[in-house]
């Protein structure tokens, strides 16, 4: 019974981890995109530089969600807490 409880808690933790990370990544990407659009509207001649910085920033933000996915996969399939 103890093994089953650890697996259930691991699945719930993985779902919670993905939910929070997905929400945070989406919020961060939305704010970054809005700031980039505001910057381009203020200085259209700097569009290329702003776009490059935005793409790098979005990639870094997205890596947070990928790390959360990796943690969730480890918790579900390679659970280190199950005996």
KOLMAR-178913 format. One line per 4 residues: number of its first residue (from 0); their letters; for each residue y negated, z negated, x negated of C-alpha. Coordinates in steps of 0.2 Angstrom, whole numbers, plus 5000, padded with zeros to 4 digits. Layout:
<atoms>
NUM = A = Y,Z,X  ...
</atoms>
This chain:
<atoms>
0 = XXXX = 5000,5000,5000  4988,4997,4985  4990,5014,4979  4985,5022,4996
4 = XXXX = 4970,5011,4997  4964,5017,4979  4967,5035,4984  4957,5033,5001
8 = XXXX = 4943,5024,4992  4943,5038,4978  4941,5052,4992  4927,5042,5001
12 = XXXX = 4918,5040,4984  4920,5058,4980  4913,5063,4996  4898,5051,4995
16 = XXXX = 4895,5057,4977  4895,5075,4982  4884,5072,4997  4871,5062,4987
20 = XXXX = 4871,5075,4973  4869,5089,4985  4855,5082,4994  4846,5077,4978
24 = XXXX = 4848,5094,4970  4842,5103,4986  4827,5092,4987  4823,5095,4969
28 = XXXX = 4825,5113,4970  4814,5114,4985  4800,5104,4977  4801,5115,4961
32 = XXXX = 4801,5131,4970  4786,5125,4981  4777,5120,4965  4780,5137,4957
36 = XXXX = 4774,5146,4972  4758,5136,4972  4756,5139,4954  4758,5158,4956
40 = XXXX = 4746,5158,4970  4733,5150,4960  4736,5160,4944  4745,5177,4948
44 = XXXX = 4743,5183,4930  4755,5169,4924  4769,5174,4936  4781,5179,4922
48 = XXXX = 4779,5163,4912  4780,5152,4928  4796,5162,4934  4805,5159,4917
52 = XXXX = 4801,5140,4918  4806,5139,4936  4823,5148,4932  4827,5136,4918
56 = XXXX = 4822,5121,4928  4832,5126,4943  4847,5129,4932  4845,5111,4925
60 = XXXX = 4844,5104,4943  4859,5114,4948  4869,5106,4934  4867,5089,4942
64 = XXXX = 4877,5095,4957  4890,5103,4946  4892,5087,4937  4895,5078,4953
68 = XXXX = 4907,5091,4958  4917,5088,4942  4917,5069,4945  4923,5072,4963
72 = XXXX = 4937,5083,4957  4942,5070,4944  4942,5056,4957  4953,5066,4969
76 = XXXX = 4965,5076,4958  4966,5067,4941  4963,5049,4948  4963,5037,4933
80 = XXX = 4964,5022,4944  4981,5027,4952  4996,5019,4944
</atoms>
